[in-house]
Amino acid sequence: MPTYTYRTINPDGSDGDVFEIEQPASDAALTRHPLSGLPVRREFHAPNLGTKYSAGEIKRKVTDKAYLEKQGFTRYERDKLTGVYHKTAGTDGAAPDTIRPGDLD
């Protein structure tokens, strides 16, 4: 069931509190707050769709070793104790397996 966001309208016409309510899409929009009886209006928000450019999909791709190697990338992860970077993805023979602090200076 979808969750809708509503805003109460104060007696002076100014915006009031915001609340969310689950209701079937087939139901009509609320006109009054269920508890206070104040008039309300529905607030519209952009939908959150999981597309190929969503944050979750991008995170999945950069952590997927097979995807990175297919795209030709090499990924390194830093060891928190030693500061050494270890190769975790990539098949490029020219890319070193480890990078120590100071190697890039």
C-alpha positions as CSV (number, residue, x, y, z in Angstrom):
1,M,0.0,0.0,0.0
2,P,1.4,3.4,-0.9
3,T,2.4,6.0,1.7
4,Y,1.1,9.5,1.1
5,T,2.4,12.7,2.6
6,Y,-0.1,15.4,3.7
7,R,0.3,18.9,5.1
8,T,-2.2,20.5,7.4
9,I,-3.5,24.0,6.7
10,N,-3.7,26.2,9.7
11,P,-6.7,28.4,10.3
12,D,-4.8,31.5,9.2
13,G,-4.0,29.7,5.8
14,S,-0.3,29.0,6.6
15,D,1.3,25.6,6.3
16,G,1.0,23.3,9.3
17,D,2.5,20.0,10.2
18,V,3.4,17.2,7.8
19,F,2.2,13.6,8.3
20,E,2.3,10.4,6.4
21,I,-0.5,7.9,6.0
22,E,-0.8,4.5,4.3
23,Q,-3.9,4.2,2.1
24,P,-4.9,2.3,-1.0
25,A,-4.3,4.1,-4.2
26,S,-8.0,3.6,-5.0
27,D,-9.0,5.7,-2.0
28,A,-9.7,9.4,-2.5
29,A,-7.2,11.9,-1.1
30,L,-7.8,13.1,2.4
31,T,-9.4,16.5,2.9
32,R,-9.2,16.6,6.7
33,H,-6.6,15.4,9.3
34,P,-7.8,12.1,10.8
35,L,-7.3,13.3,14.4
36,S,-7.5,17.1,14.5
37,G,-10.0,17.7,11.7
38,L,-7.9,20.5,10.2
39,P,-8.0,20.8,6.4
40,V,-5.1,19.1,4.6
41,R,-3.5,18.9,1.1
42,R,-1.5,16.1,-0.4
43,E,2.2,16.8,-0.9
44,F,3.8,15.3,-4.0
45,H,7.3,14.0,-4.1
46,A,9.4,12.6,-6.9
47,P,9.3,8.8,-7.0
48,N,12.4,6.9,-5.9
49,L,13.0,4.4,-8.7
50,G,15.9,1.9,-8.7
51,T,17.3,2.6,-12.1
52,K,20.8,1.9,-13.5
53,Y,21.9,5.3,-12.3
54,S,20.5,5.1,-8.7
55,A,22.9,5.2,-5.8
56,G,22.3,1.6,-4.9
57,E,23.0,0.4,-8.4
58,I,26.2,2.4,-8.7
59,K,27.4,1.0,-5.3
60,R,26.6,-2.5,-6.4
61,K,28.7,-2.0,-9.6
62,V,31.8,-0.6,-7.9
63,T,31.8,-3.5,-5.5
64,D,31.3,-6.2,-8.1
65,K,34.7,-7.6,-9.0
66,A,33.6,-9.2,-12.3
67,Y,31.9,-6.0,-13.5
68,L,34.9,-3.8,-12.8
69,E,37.2,-6.3,-14.6
70,K,34.9,-6.5,-17.5
71,Q,35.0,-2.6,-17.8
72,G,38.8,-2.6,-17.6
73,F,39.1,-1.1,-14.1
74,T,41.5,-1.9,-11.3
75,R,40.3,-1.4,-7.7
76,Y,42.5,-1.1,-4.7
77,E,41.5,-1.2,-1.0
78,R,43.6,0.4,1.7
79,D,44.7,-1.7,4.7
80,K,43.8,0.5,7.7
81,L,46.6,-0.7,9.9
82,T,49.5,-0.5,7.4
83,G,48.3,2.0,4.9
84,V,49.2,-0.4,2.1
85,Y,46.8,-0.6,-0.9
86,H,46.0,-4.1,-2.1
87,K,44.6,-4.8,-5.6
88,T,41.1,-6.4,-5.1
89,A,39.9,-6.3,-8.8
90,G,41.5,-6.0,-12.2
91,T,43.5,-8.1,-14.6
92,D,45.9,-5.4,-15.9
93,G,49.4,-6.9,-15.6
94,A,50.9,-3.4,-15.5
95,A,49.0,-2.6,-12.3
96,P,51.0,-3.6,-9.2
97,D,49.4,-5.9,-6.7
98,T,50.2,-3.6,-3.8
99,I,51.0,0.1,-3.5
100,R,52.9,1.2,-0.4
101,P,52.7,4.8,1.1
102,G,55.3,6.9,-0.7
103,D,55.2,4.8,-3.9
104,L,53.2,7.5,-5.7
105,D,55.4,10.4,-4.6
